[in-house]
Amino acid sequence: MKIKKRKKILSLLLTLFVVASIPACNGGSDIKSSEAVKDSVEHSEEKSVVLQESSQNNKVSSEAELPQSAEESSKAIDNADSLGFPEEWQDNGIFSSKYKMAYELVENMSTEEKVGQLLLARCPTVDAVSEAKEFHIGGYILFGRDIDGRTKNEITAEVRSCVSSQDIPMIIAVDEEGGTVSRLSWNKELTDKPFKSPRELFDDGGIQAIVDDVKNKCELMKELNINTNLAPVCDISKMPGDFMYDRSLGQNPDITADYVGQYTKASQENGISVTLKHFPGYGNNVDTHTSVAVDKRNYETFLNNDFIPFRAGIDAGAHMVLVSHNIVECMDKNNPASLSPKVHEILRNELGFTGIIVTDDLAMDAVDDYVTDHSPYTYAVLAGNDMLCVTDYVQAYNDILDDINNGVIDIDLINHAAMRVLAWKMIKNML
């Protein structure tokens, strides 16, 4: 409020000075000129304040990410309107208090920088820092190969270098579900024993045991400068033969929803963003890493079962939702969920998710049979994803740029997604 008052006073004094210096014979035309001067001063000063605030906060923080208040949302709308912010982009969502600054940053970025922010790339084994800088990569995902056999200091130093490799700090993510998918805790340099799966923890001590475990994971991740977990698994699976069985909680929708909601709150209150996966719900489908999974269940099944845990995580403020490559026939018979505009519309409009939508890894075999005219990366952008999990980030980067230049991808899609990614980073105190 003090900044706004100072701006108004400065603007008023400047206007009075200009008007006082105008000869009376100049009439209305020069009054219009004084208004233009006033508008220019206000815009320049506002931009200066935004950039100063962004610069002062240009650090990675381990502080808890708290939801914004209704008052902050209202201010965000007013501020966005004053910048010519597209009205249809204002969703009053979990990042909307930062839309004003994020939008202005996007307006001053090159197309290449914007495209890079959409990439959540598998961390390369060599030249990770220089590659991040060259392709303006929005985030890296760490896998076992990036962790195994390395000390905590070695991992921390390299991750810190990646995060700070460019003006806009990187998201550093990891699949730390516990159990069969545990990238960090299999390294004895980091933990005494591997993290248990949610199912094991629940059987031992219920939801509270899971919450305690989440807090321990968060502490380890923050020590390593990791800021995002690609967990929890929200899928419902009770059959031992299901591909997702070992990774799921193994309980009914209501208990799973309680687990997801409390997991989300515990993690994000301790500074680590969560990723709800695998939307719209994996069910008993086969592994999409190696084959196509076709889900023939009706829509009511998703409404009454699969969506319930996702709704709980969204209501708890989850920052990210990962979309699977399953073909869900009741939603879209022709496209994997990750490449389907219809599935994304359901997630946005019916479940009310306003955070980051990210694909599962687009290198998976389940995608190949469903891309024809354009690359999977282009289809993923057109579907409505904000970030793309990619192994071949160079190909993804070039394909998206080519299709922007060819007119296949509207630059507004890139601007909107990049703005949301930057607003997320601001909420996380990274900018």
C-alpha positions as CSV (number, residue, x, y, z in Angstrom):
1,M,0.0,0.0,0.0
2,K,2.9,2.4,0.8
3,I,4.3,1.9,-2.7
4,K,0.9,2.6,-4.3
5,K,0.5,5.8,-2.3
6,R,4.0,7.0,-3.3
7,K,3.2,6.2,-6.9
8,K,0.0,8.2,-6.8
9,I,1.6,11.2,-5.1
10,L,4.5,11.2,-7.6
11,S,2.1,10.8,-10.6
12,L,-0.1,13.7,-9.3
13,L,2.8,16.1,-8.8
14,L,4.2,15.3,-12.2
15,T,0.8,15.8,-13.8
16,L,0.3,19.2,-12.0
17,F,3.8,20.2,-13.1
18,V,3.1,19.4,-16.8
19,V,-0.3,21.0,-16.8
20,A,1.0,24.1,-15.2
21,S,3.7,24.5,-17.9
22,I,1.1,24.2,-20.8
23,P,0.3,27.6,-22.5
24,A,-3.4,28.4,-22.3
25,C,-3.7,28.6,-26.1
26,N,-2.8,24.9,-26.5
27,G,-6.1,23.7,-25.3
28,G,-7.3,20.1,-25.1
29,S,-4.6,18.5,-27.3
30,D,-1.9,19.3,-24.8
31,I,-4.0,18.2,-21.9
32,K,-4.2,14.8,-23.7
33,S,-0.4,14.9,-23.9
34,S,-0.1,15.5,-20.2
35,E,-2.4,12.5,-19.6
36,A,-0.1,10.4,-21.8
37,V,2.9,11.5,-19.8
38,K,1.1,10.6,-16.6
39,D,0.2,7.1,-18.0
40,S,3.8,6.6,-19.1
41,V,5.2,7.6,-15.8
42,E,2.8,5.3,-14.0
43,H,3.6,2.3,-16.2
44,S,7.4,2.8,-16.0
45,E,7.3,3.2,-12.3
46,E,5.0,0.1,-11.9
47,K,7.3,-2.0,-14.1
48,S,10.3,-0.8,-12.0
49,V,8.6,-1.8,-8.8
50,V,7.7,-5.2,-10.2
51,L,11.3,-5.9,-11.4
52,Q,12.7,-4.7,-8.1
53,E,10.4,-7.0,-6.1
54,S,11.3,-9.9,-8.4
55,S,15.0,-9.2,-8.1
56,Q,14.9,-8.9,-4.3
57,N,13.1,-12.3,-4.1
58,N,15.4,-14.1,-6.6
59,K,16.3,-17.0,-4.3
60,V,15.2,-20.5,-3.6
61,S,13.4,-20.7,-0.3
62,S,12.4,-23.6,1.9
63,E,9.6,-21.7,3.6
64,A,6.1,-23.2,3.6
65,E,3.9,-22.2,0.7
66,L,0.7,-20.8,2.2
67,P,-2.6,-20.4,0.3
68,Q,-3.5,-16.9,-0.6
69,S,-6.4,-15.0,1.1
70,A,-9.5,-13.8,-0.6
71,E,-8.2,-10.2,-0.2
72,E,-5.0,-11.1,-2.0
73,S,-7.0,-12.7,-4.8
74,S,-9.1,-9.5,-5.2
75,K,-5.9,-7.4,-5.3
76,A,-4.5,-9.7,-7.9
77,I,-7.5,-9.2,-10.2
78,D,-7.2,-5.4,-9.8
79,N,-3.5,-5.4,-10.5
80,A,-3.9,-7.7,-13.5
81,D,-6.5,-5.5,-15.0
82,S,-4.2,-2.5,-14.7
83,L,-1.7,-4.2,-16.9
84,G,-4.0,-5.2,-19.6
85,F,-4.0,-8.8,-18.3
86,P,-6.2,-11.1,-20.4
87,E,-9.5,-11.3,-18.4
88,E,-10.1,-14.9,-19.5
89,W,-6.9,-16.0,-17.8
90,Q,-7.9,-14.8,-14.4
91,D,-9.1,-17.9,-12.6
92,N,-8.8,-16.7,-9.0
93,G,-6.6,-19.8,-8.5
94,I,-3.9,-20.9,-6.2
95,F,-1.2,-18.8,-8.0
96,S,-3.3,-15.8,-9.0
97,S,-1.8,-13.4,-6.4
98,K,1.4,-13.6,-8.6
99,Y,-0.2,-13.3,-12.0
100,K,0.5,-9.6,-12.4
101,M,4.3,-10.0,-12.0
102,A,4.5,-13.3,-13.9
103,Y,2.5,-11.7,-16.8
104,E,4.9,-8.8,-17.0
105,L,7.9,-11.0,-17.0
106,V,6.5,-13.2,-19.8
107,E,5.8,-10.0,-21.8
108,N,9.6,-9.3,-21.6
109,M,10.8,-12.8,-22.4
110,S,11.9,-14.1,-25.8
111,T,9.9,-16.9,-27.4
112,E,12.8,-19.3,-26.8
113,E,12.8,-18.5,-23.1
114,K,9.1,-19.0,-22.8
115,V,9.2,-22.4,-24.5
116,G,12.1,-23.5,-22.3
117,Q,10.0,-22.8,-19.2
118,L,7.4,-25.4,-20.3
119,L,10.0,-28.2,-20.2
120,L,10.4,-30.5,-17.2
121,A,13.3,-32.5,-18.5
122,R,15.1,-35.6,-17.5
123,C,18.4,-34.3,-16.1
124,P,21.2,-35.1,-18.5
125,T,24.2,-37.0,-17.2
126,V,26.7,-34.5,-18.6
127,D,26.6,-30.7,-19.0
128,A,23.4,-30.3,-17.0
129,V,24.1,-26.7,-16.1
130,S,25.1,-25.5,-19.5
131,E,22.2,-27.4,-21.2
132,A,19.7,-25.8,-18.7
133,K,21.1,-22.4,-19.6
134,E,21.2,-23.0,-23.4
135,F,17.6,-24.2,-23.6
136,H,16.1,-22.1,-20.8
137,I,14.8,-25.3,-19.2
138,G,12.0,-24.8,-16.7
139,G,12.9,-27.8,-14.5
140,Y,14.9,-31.0,-14.2
141,I,13.7,-34.4,-13.0
142,L,16.3,-36.4,-11.1
143,F,16.4,-40.2,-11.4
144,G,18.3,-43.0,-9.7
145,R,21.3,-42.4,-12.0
146,D,21.6,-38.9,-10.7
147,I,21.6,-40.0,-7.1
148,D,23.2,-43.4,-6.8
149,G,26.7,-43.6,-5.3
150,R,26.9,-39.9,-4.7
151,T,27.3,-38.0,-1.4
152,K,24.8,-35.5,-0.1
153,N,27.3,-32.7,-0.7
154,E,27.9,-33.7,-4.3
155,I,24.2,-33.9,-5.1
156,T,23.5,-30.6,-3.3
157,A,26.2,-28.7,-5.1
158,E,25.2,-29.9,-8.5
159,V,21.5,-29.3,-7.9
160,R,22.3,-25.8,-6.6
161,S,24.3,-25.1,-9.8
162,C,21.4,-26.2,-11.9
163,V,18.8,-24.1,-10.0
164,S,20.8,-21.0,-10.4
165,S,22.1,-21.6,-13.9
166,Q,19.7,-18.9,-15.4
167,D,17.9,-15.8,-14.3
168,I,14.7,-17.8,-13.7
169,P,15.5,-20.6,-11.2
170,M,14.7,-24.2,-12.1
171,I,12.2,-26.6,-10.6
172,I,14.0,-29.7,-9.4
173,A,11.7,-32.7,-9.1
174,V,12.0,-36.3,-8.1
175,D,9.7,-39.3,-7.9
176,E,10.0,-40.0,-4.2
177,E,6.8,-42.1,-3.7
178,G,8.5,-44.5,-1.3
179,G,8.5,-48.3,-1.8
180,T,9.2,-49.5,-5.4
181,V,9.6,-45.9,-6.6
182,S,12.2,-44.2,-4.4
183,R,14.9,-42.3,-6.1
184,L,16.6,-40.8,-3.0
185,S,16.4,-43.2,-0.2
186,W,18.1,-46.2,-1.9
187,N,21.3,-44.2,-1.6
188,K,22.7,-45.1,1.8
189,E,24.6,-41.8,1.8
190,L,21.3,-40.1,2.2
191,T,19.2,-42.3,4.4
192,D,19.7,-45.2,6.8
193,K,17.0,-47.2,5.1
194,P,14.6,-46.8,2.1
195,F,11.3,-44.9,2.5
196,K,8.4,-47.3,2.9
197,S,5.5,-47.2,0.4
198,P,2.3,-45.5,1.5
199,R,0.6,-48.8,1.7
200,E,3.2,-50.2,4.1
201,L,3.0,-47.0,6.2
202,F,-0.7,-47.1,6.3
203,D,-0.8,-50.7,7.4
204,D,1.7,-49.9,10.2
205,G,0.3,-46.6,11.5
206,G,-2.5,-45.2,9.4
207,I,-2.5,-41.8,7.8
208,Q,-0.5,-40.2,10.6
209,A,2.4,-42.5,9.8
210,I,2.3,-41.3,6.2
211,V,2.2,-37.6,7.3
212,D,5.3,-38.2,9.5
213,D,7.1,-39.9,6.7
214,V,6.2,-37.0,4.3
215,K,7.8,-34.5,6.7
216,N,11.0,-36.6,6.8
217,K,11.1,-36.7,3.0
218,C,10.6,-32.9,2.8
219,E,13.6,-32.3,5.1
220,L,15.8,-34.5,3.0
221,M,14.7,-32.8,-0.3
222,K,15.2,-29.4,1.1
223,E,18.8,-30.3,2.1
224,L,19.4,-31.4,-1.5
225,N,17.8,-28.3,-3.0
226,I,15.0,-30.4,-4.5
227,N,11.7,-28.4,-4.5
228,T,9.0,-30.7,-6.0
229,N,7.9,-34.3,-5.5
230,L,6.2,-36.2,-8.3
231,A,3.9,-37.8,-5.7
232,P,1.5,-38.8,-4.3
233,V,-0.1,-41.6,-6.3
234,C,-3.9,-40.9,-6.2
235,D,-4.8,-44.1,-8.1
236,I,-7.2,-46.6,-6.6
237,S,-6.0,-50.2,-6.9
238,K,-7.0,-53.2,-4.8
239,M,-6.0,-56.0,-7.1
240,P,-2.5,-57.4,-6.7
241,G,-2.2,-58.0,-10.5
242,D,-2.7,-54.3,-11.4
243,F,0.3,-52.4,-12.6
244,M,-0.3,-49.6,-10.1
245,Y,-1.1,-51.9,-7.2
246,D,2.3,-51.7,-5.3
247,R,2.4,-47.9,-5.7
248,S,-1.2,-47.2,-4.6
249,L,-2.6,-46.9,-1.1
250,G,-4.8,-49.9,-1.7
251,Q,-7.9,-48.4,0.0
252,N,-11.3,-47.2,-1.0
253,P,-11.9,-43.7,-2.6
254,D,-12.7,-42.0,0.7
255,I,-9.7,-43.2,2.6
256,T,-7.5,-42.6,-0.4
257,A,-8.9,-39.0,-0.6
258,D,-8.0,-38.4,3.1
259,Y,-4.5,-39.7,2.5
260,V,-4.1,-37.5,-0.6
261,G,-5.4,-34.4,1.1
262,Q,-3.2,-34.8,4.2
263,Y,-0.2,-35.7,2.1
264,T,-0.6,-32.6,0.1
265,K,-0.9,-30.3,3.1
266,A,2.0,-31.8,4.9
267,S,4.3,-31.6,2.0
268,Q,3.5,-28.1,0.8
269,E,3.5,-26.7,4.3
270,N,7.0,-28.0,4.5
271,G,8.1,-26.4,1.3
272,I,7.8,-29.2,-1.2
273,S,5.3,-29.0,-4.1
274,V,3.3,-32.2,-4.7
275,T,2.2,-33.8,-8.0
276,L,-1.1,-35.6,-8.0
277,K,-0.9,-38.6,-10.4
278,H,-2.0,-40.3,-12.7
279,F,-5.0,-38.3,-13.8
280,P,-7.8,-39.2,-14.6
281,G,-7.1,-42.4,-12.6
282,Y,-5.0,-45.4,-13.6
283,G,-7.4,-48.2,-12.6
284,N,-6.3,-51.6,-13.6
285,N,-4.6,-50.6,-16.8
286,V,-1.3,-51.9,-18.2
287,D,2.0,-50.2,-18.1
288,T,2.1,-47.2,-20.5
289,H,5.9,-47.2,-20.5
290,T,5.8,-50.1,-22.9
291,S,2.3,-50.4,-24.4
292,V,-1.0,-48.7,-25.0
293,A,-3.5,-48.8,-22.2
294,V,-7.2,-48.5,-23.2
295,D,-9.6,-47.8,-20.4
296,K,-13.2,-48.8,-21.2
297,R,-14.8,-47.9,-17.9
298,N,-17.8,-45.5,-17.9
299,Y,-17.7,-41.9,-16.8
300,E,-19.7,-42.6,-13.6
301,T,-16.9,-44.9,-12.4
302,F,-14.5,-41.9,-12.5
303,L,-17.0,-39.6,-10.9
304,N,-17.7,-42.0,-8.0
305,N,-14.2,-43.4,-7.6
306,D,-11.1,-42.2,-9.4
307,F,-11.8,-38.4,-9.2
308,I,-12.4,-38.4,-5.5
309,P,-8.8,-38.5,-4.4
310,F,-7.8,-35.9,-7.0
311,R,-10.5,-33.6,-5.8
312,A,-9.2,-33.9,-2.2
313,G,-5.7,-33.0,-3.4
314,I,-6.9,-30.1,-5.4
315,D,-9.0,-28.8,-2.5
316,A,-5.9,-29.0,-0.4
317,G,-4.0,-26.7,-2.8
318,A,-1.9,-29.2,-4.8
319,H,0.5,-27.3,-7.1
320,M,0.7,-29.9,-9.9
321,V,-1.3,-32.7,-11.5
322,L,0.3,-35.3,-13.8
323,V,-1.8,-36.7,-16.7
324,S,-1.3,-40.3,-17.8
325,H,-1.1,-41.7,-21.3
326,N,-4.1,-43.9,-20.9
327,I,-6.8,-43.9,-23.6
328,V,-9.9,-43.2,-21.6
329,E,-12.7,-43.9,-24.0
330,C,-15.5,-42.3,-22.1
331,M,-13.6,-39.0,-22.3
332,D,-11.7,-39.2,-25.6
333,K,-11.4,-42.3,-27.8
334,N,-8.8,-40.9,-30.1
335,N,-6.1,-39.5,-27.9
336,P,-4.1,-40.4,-24.8
337,A,-5.3,-38.4,-21.8
338,S,-2.0,-36.5,-21.8
339,L,-2.7,-35.2,-25.3
340,S,-6.4,-34.8,-25.0
341,P,-8.0,-31.3,-24.8
342,K,-11.2,-33.0,-23.5
343,V,-9.4,-34.5,-20.5
344,H,-7.7,-31.2,-19.7
345,E,-11.1,-29.4,-19.9
346,I,-12.5,-31.9,-17.3
347,L,-9.5,-31.3,-15.0
348,R,-9.8,-27.5,-15.3
349,N,-13.6,-27.0,-15.5
350,E,-15.1,-29.9,-13.6
351,L,-12.5,-30.5,-10.9
352,G,-11.5,-26.8,-10.7
353,F,-7.8,-27.3,-10.9
354,T,-5.9,-24.0,-11.4
355,G,-2.3,-25.2,-10.9
356,I,0.3,-26.8,-13.3
357,I,-0.8,-29.6,-15.5
358,V,2.1,-31.8,-16.6
359,T,2.3,-34.8,-18.9
360,D,3.7,-38.1,-18.0
361,D,7.0,-38.7,-19.9
362,L,6.4,-38.2,-23.6
363,A,9.1,-40.7,-24.4
364,M,6.8,-43.5,-23.4
365,D,5.7,-46.0,-26.0
366,A,2.0,-45.4,-25.4
367,V,2.2,-42.0,-27.2
368,D,3.8,-43.0,-30.5
369,D,0.7,-44.6,-32.1
370,Y,-1.4,-41.5,-31.5
371,V,0.7,-38.8,-33.1
372,T,0.5,-38.2,-36.8
373,D,0.7,-34.7,-38.3
374,H,2.8,-33.1,-35.6
375,S,5.2,-34.1,-32.8
376,P,3.9,-35.3,-29.4
377,Y,5.3,-32.1,-27.9
378,T,3.1,-30.0,-30.1
379,Y,0.1,-32.1,-29.3
380,A,0.8,-31.8,-25.6
381,V,0.9,-28.0,-25.8
382,L,-2.3,-27.9,-27.8
383,A,-4.0,-30.1,-25.3
384,G,-3.5,-27.6,-22.5
385,N,-0.5,-28.8,-20.6
386,D,1.6,-26.2,-18.8
387,M,4.7,-28.4,-18.6
388,L,5.9,-31.4,-20.5
389,C,7.9,-34.3,-19.0
390,V,10.5,-34.9,-21.6
391,T,13.7,-37.0,-22.1
392,D,14.7,-35.5,-25.4
393,Y,14.4,-31.9,-24.4
394,V,16.3,-30.7,-27.5
395,Q,13.8,-32.2,-29.8
396,A,10.9,-30.9,-27.7
397,Y,12.3,-27.4,-27.7
398,N,12.9,-27.3,-31.4
399,D,9.6,-28.9,-32.4
400,I,7.6,-26.5,-30.3
401,L,9.5,-23.5,-31.7
402,D,9.0,-24.7,-35.3
403,D,5.3,-25.1,-34.8
404,I,5.0,-21.7,-33.3
405,N,6.7,-20.3,-36.3
406,N,4.5,-22.4,-38.6
407,G,1.4,-21.1,-37.0
408,V,0.4,-24.5,-35.6
409,I,0.8,-23.3,-32.0
410,D,-0.7,-19.9,-31.0
411,I,1.8,-17.9,-29.0
412,D,-0.9,-17.1,-26.5
413,L,-0.9,-20.8,-25.5
414,I,2.8,-20.5,-24.7
415,N,2.4,-17.2,-22.9
416,H,-0.4,-18.5,-20.7
417,A,1.5,-21.7,-19.8
418,A,4.7,-19.8,-19.1
419,M,2.9,-17.3,-17.0
420,R,1.4,-20.0,-14.8
421,V,4.8,-21.7,-14.4
422,L,6.4,-18.4,-13.4
423,A,3.5,-17.6,-11.0
424,W,4.1,-21.0,-9.4
425,K,7.8,-20.3,-8.9
426,M,6.9,-17.0,-7.3
427,I,4.5,-18.7,-4.9
428,K,7.4,-20.9,-4.0
429,N,9.5,-17.8,-3.4
430,M,11.9,-18.8,-6.1
431,L,11.5,-15.5,-7.9
